[in-house]
């Protein structure tokens, strides 16, 4: 029994040593072929070069500054505001009997339309400065009553649409920096929508009525919209300044404000507590559609596309060259197991490609960001951990694609065939999802089921349910989470590597 156990351990040790020897042998092969080494270095340099060109070619100096919210995120903070100063505790109450929206179908031609997130209601805001703290309660075009604060926070209130037959009452109560929103169907019985704390409500704080009307979806794009609300029974209690109400368009020159449709503008009329207010814009997080000039880390790493082709070529040649030169027989004859040869090749190529890709990404990202900001480009902010995830994710994407190319080389034994197969499998779907003319449904499907799903590792943008927009891979929004998308590519690589191992065992070299 003792002899049997000893022999088993010895075999496992020999197997481990055998694999290490094969890895060393494959590493020696790789480094002695200058073209493969140069190709791997070129893949890293391409990432840096494209980031350099992207940063240098960016020039938005002199553009209006992008408004930034309390959390550091870019925001849309443009709406029509009928306001007075509020210097302390108190409340404001109003009824809303109408909210109608219009969308241009042609220049100067407005037609009634549905803008789901059109908003009309009450807001208490730190100041009229864009990006300042606020809390608001509102009726919406299709989402009932909502309470929102500081752009990213949204709470649902009572459902239902506004009409003359279905009037909604709204109220905001302020106690220090705590603001509580209420809604009512009759002005007597109130439902609490939520309580939030709003920092900085000093002497510049403003409160009152507002109307916002974000762009409306229109096929593959959006159209500006304008909305009008009818308010009644406006009452204030507590520490509110006296005098007339003042009407202003907040943020008229903001880069995240699409403006008013032709021949329309913000306005308000009324007296004795009844007002008709027309407005456009939104109070919400900015997304790619509302801030098209904003850049992302993914934009800086656009060189991943070219680097991917380079590593696919190197990966295919790493195995097909041995078939072409009839050296594969020597390699397999010297190996204790054919599958170990494949594992050794995948380990060497994957490791070297990962290191090269990571080195390129780590240099490219900060360099591209610095050059873009120097050119006045606003970059959607990311945390350090997110930036590292993108850099490691791109390196893993390149390494896995290279392993996929090795597997294709074993299966096809032909350089051009292997390269073409992997390019079609990985690069072609990416070209399609990066095309703005591909329907959103098809684009999202490709980004779920094809190896190109791995490009989701470069996603840094956030989708917001309270912002109607175009959320497709072309715009930087992927349907899968970053590592889930990478797992799709990894699955293809594992399956192809397994198939290659089976074929390598069954087929003559």
N, C-alpha and C positions, 0 to 999 in steps of 0.2 A: 504493500500500500504506500509505504514511504517512497519507494522508487517511482511509483506512478505519479504521485504528487509532484516530486522533484522534476520529473520530465515535463509535466504540464507547465509548471512555472518557467522552466527553461524555454519552452516553446513560446510562451507569451513574451518573455524577455527578448527572444530572438526576433519575434515579430515586430516588437517596438523598435529594436535596433535596425531591423530591415527597413522599416518605413522611414526612419531617420536617415538611413543611408540613401534611400531613394530620393528623399527631399533634397539632400545635399547634392546628389547627382543632377537632379533637375535644375537646381539653383546654378550649378556649374554650367550646364548647357545654356541656360538663359543668359547669364552674364557674359558668356563667350561669343554670343551672336550680337554684334553691334546694333543691327537693325532693331532687334527687340528692345534692347536697352534704350535706344534713342526714341523709339515709339512710346515707351512708357514715360520717359521724361517729357516728350512732346505733349502727351495728354495732360500732364500737370501744367506745363507752360501755357497751353491753350486756355485753361481756366483763368490764369493770371492775365494773359494778353487780352482776352475778351472783356474781362472786368476793367482793365485799363482803358480800352477803347470806349466802353460804355460810360465810364466816369468822365473821360475827357470830352466826349461828344455831348454831354449833358450841360445845358446852359439855360437856367431859368432865373438868373439874377435879375432883380427888379420886379419879380412877380409878387403879388400880394401874399402876405404870410398866411400859412395854413393855421386855422384856429385849433387849439389844443385843449382838450378837456381836463378835468381835475386828475384823471388817472394817467395823463400823459398821452392818451390816444388822440388821433386827429378826429375832429367832429365837424358836423354841419350844424351851424348855429345861426340860422337866418330865418326870420319869421316876422310877421307884422305884429307889433306890440302896442297896445293901448294901455298906458301905465301911469302910475303915480308913485311917489316915494312912500315906503312903509318903514317907519322908524322904530317899531317895537311890536309887542304882542297885539293880536287882533285877528280878524277874519274877513274874508271876502266871499260873497255868494252871488250866483248868477244862474239864470235859466238859459237853455239853448233850445230853440224851436226849429232851427233849420241849419243844415250843413250841405251845401251843394258844391260840386266840383265841375270844372271845365277843362277839356284837353284839346289842344290845337290839332286839327286834322290836316290843315294846310296853313301857310302864313296868313295870319289875320283872321282865320276861320276857326272859331271855338265851338265845340260841341259838348253837351253834357256828357259826363263820364263818371266812372267809379274810380276813385283813388283810395284804396283800402286804408292807407295810413294818413289820410288827410286828418288834421287835428284842429279842434277849436275848444278853448276852455280857459282855465285860470292858471297863472304861473306867478310864483314869487322867486325873483332872481337876484343874485348877489349884486349885479349891475348889468348894464346893457353891453358890457364888454363881452366879446365872443369867447366862449370857453369857460365862462364863470359858472359857479355852482347855481343850481336851481331845483325847484320841485314844482310839478305841474299835475293838474288833473284835467282830463279832457274827454270829449266824445270823439269818435273816429269814424271814418267812412265805412268800415266793415268790421271793426274789431271791438265794438261796444265802448264802454267807459274804460279808460286806462289811467293809472297813475305812474308817472315817470319822473326820474330824477337823474341828474348828472350824466345824461346822454345814454348810458349803457344799461340803466336799470329800468325795468318795466314790470308793472303789476296789473293783472286783470281786475276790472271792477264789474259791475252789472252789465249783462249783454243788452243788445237791442240797438236799433237805428233811431236816429233823431228825425222827427217830422213834426208838423203842426199838431198832429194827433197824438204824438208821443214825445212830449217835452221832457228834457232831462235837466235836473237841477244839480249844480256842482258847488262845492264849498271847500275852501282851504282855511284851516285854522293854524295860526302861528303862536308858539309859546317858546320864546327864546330861539334856539336854533332848530327846534323840532317843528315840523310842518306835517299836519294830518289832512288827508283828503277824504271827502265824503261825496256820495252820490245819492240822488233821490229821484223817485218817479213822480212825486207830488209836492215837493218842497217842504214836507212835514216829517215824513219818516225817512231817516237817513241811514245809509249803509257805509260803514267805514271801508275805504279802499286801501289804506295803509298809512304808516307814519314813517317819515325819514328825517334825518338830520342834515341840515344844509349849513356848511361852514361859511363864515365871512359875511353874515348878514348884518353889516354895519350901516352907517348913515346913507350909503349909496344904494342900498337895496331898493328894488323896484318891484311892484306887483300890479297885476291887472289882467286884462283879456289878451288872448293871442289867437292867431290863425296861422297854420302852416299847411303847405300843400306840396309834398315831395313829388319828384318825377314819377310818372306812371309807366308801367311796363308796356312795351309795344314791340312784340316780336323779339328780335335779337337786340333791341335797344330800348331806350326810354325817351319819353317826351315830357317836357316841362308841363306843369299844371298850375292852376290857380283855383282857390276855393273861397267861398263866401259863407259866413255864418251870421245868424241873427240871434242876438243876445237880448235878454230882458231881465227885469227885476234885479238889476245890479245894486248890491248893498255892501257897504264896508262898515266894520265895527272895530274900535280900538284905535291904535296909533297909526293913522293914515294921514298924509298931508292933504290939506284942502285944495281947492281950486279946480281948474279944468283938467280933464284927462288929456294926455299927450299921445299922439299916434306916431310911431316911427317904424321904419324897416330896419331890423337888426341885421348887420353884416351884409349890406348891399353889394360890396365889392369882394366878398370872400370867394376864393377859388373853389370852394365846395358848394357854392350856391349857383344853381343853374339859371337863375333869373326868372323874370316874368315872361309869359308868352306875349307875343307882339300885340300892341294896343291895349295892354292891361297894366295895372300897377296896384300896389298896396294902398289901402285907404280905409277910413272909417267915417261913419256919419251917425248922428243920433243925439239924443238928449233925454233927460228924465229917466235915466236908468235903462234905456233901450238903445242898442247899437247894432249897426250892420258893419261887419268888418270883413275886408278882403285881403288875403295874404297868400304868399308862396314861400317855399323853402321848407326847412325841417329843423327840429332839435333832435339830433340822433348821432350815433357814431358815423363817421365817414367810411365809405367803402370804395372799392376801386372805381365803380361807375360814377360816384359823386366826386371822386378826387382822381381823375384819370392821369393827371401829371405826377401823381405820387409814385415813388419807386419802391421796390422790395428787394430783399436779399436774393430772391429767385431771379430777378432781372439781372443782378450783378453776376450771377452764376450761369448766364445764358451760354457760356462756353461749354457747359456740360454736354450739350448736343454734339459738338465737334469732338470733344474728348471721348465720348462714347464710341464713336465710329473708329477712332484710333485704337482703343483698347480691344474692340471686337476684332479688328484686323490682327493685332498682335496675338490675341488669344487663339484665333483660328490657326495662324501660322505656327504657333508653339507646338502643335501636334501634327498638322498636315505636312509640315516640312519633313518630318520623319517618315511619313508615308511616301512622299514624293522622292526622297533620297534613299528609300528602302532601308532606313536605319531603325525602323520600329522593331524589326526582328531582333536586332542586337539588344535593344532596350528591354524587350519582353523576355528574352532568353536570360538576361542577367537579373531579372526580378523574381522574388519568391512568389508573387501573385500578380496577375494582370491588373486586378482592380486597384492594387496598391500603387501601381504606376500612375493610374488615372488620379487617385487621391493625391499623390505627390505632386503631380503637375498642377492640379487645382489649388493645392496649398501654396505652392510657390507663386503661381501667377496671381491668385487672389490676394495673397499677402503683399506682393510687390505693387500691384495695382492699387490696393487700398492705401498703402503708404504714400504712393505718388499722388493719388487723388486727394488725400487729406492734406498733404503739403501744399498742393495747388490751391485748394479751397481756403485753407487757413491764411494764405497770403492774399488770395483774390478778394475775399470778402472785406476785410478792413481797408485794403487799398481802394477798392471800388467805392465803398461807402465814403471814404474821405474825399475822393475826387468828385463824386456826385454832390456831396454837400457843398464843396467848394464852388460848384457850378450853380448853386441855389436850388438844387433838387430836394424836395421833401421826401424822406424815406419813412415808410410805415415802421414804427418802432418795434423792436423785438428785444426780448430779454437775452442775457448772456447764454443761458441754458438753451434757449431756442436757436440762437445763432450756432452754438456748438452742435446741436442736433442736426441742423442743416448741413454743416460742414462734414460731420461724420456720416450723415445719410448719403451725401453725394459720393463720398469715398466708397461706401458700401455698395451703392448702386453701380459704380464703375467696376468694382471688383467682381460683383455677382454677374454682371453682363459679360465680363471676360471669361468667367468660368462657364457660362452658358455657351460661349463661342468654342471653348475647348471641347465641350460635349458634342456640339454640332460637328466639329472637326473629326471626332472619332466616328460618329454615325455616318458622315458623308465622305470622309477621306479626301476631300477636295477643298482647297483654300477658297476659291471663288464661291463655291456652293455654300460652304459654311458661313462665310461672311455675309452673303446675300440673305441666307435664311435668318440669321440673327438680326440683321439690320431690318428686315421686313417685320420680324416679330417684335422688336423693341423700338426702333427708330421711326418706322412708318406710322404706328399708332400715335406716337408723340407728335409727329408732324400734323396729323389729323386733329388731335385735341388742341393743338396750338393754333389752329386755323379758326378765325372768328366766324367763318361762313358755315362751319359744320353745325348742325342743329344741336342744341344743348343736351337733348336726350341721348343722342348718339355719342357726343363727346364724353358725357358722364359714364356711359356704358363702357366705352373703350378704356376709360381711366379706372374702371373697376376690374375688368376681366383680362386685360392684356398685360404683358410685362411692363408697358409704359406706366402702369399704376404706380411704379416705384418712384416716379417723378414727384409724387406727393410728399416726399421727404423734404422738398424745398418750400413747402407751403408755410406761410407765416401769417396770412390774412385770416380774419375771423368773420364768420357769417353771423348776422344778427337777425333774429326772427322778426324784430320790429322795423326792419329796413327792407323794403321790397327792392330787389336789384337782380342783376345777372350774376349768378354764382356758378361759373363754369371754370374748367381748367385754364382756358385761355385768359381769363381774368385773374387767375391765381388762386382759385378756390377748387379744391379737389374733393370728390365724393367720399374718399376713404381717408382715415387718419394717417399721418405720415408713416408710422411703422407698419400699419396694416397694408398700406399700398406697397411698401417694400417687401412685405411678406408674400405678396402675389408674385413678384419677380423671383424671390427666393424659392418659392414653390416650383416655378418653371425650371429653375436651375437644378434643384434637387431631382426633379423628375427626369430631366434630360441627362443628368449625370448618372442616375440609376440605369437608364436605358443604354447609355454609352458603356457602362460597366458590363451589362449583360451581353451586348453585342461584341465587346472586346473579348469576352470569354468564349463565345460561340463561333466567332469568325476567325479565320486564319489571318495572321498579320499581313 
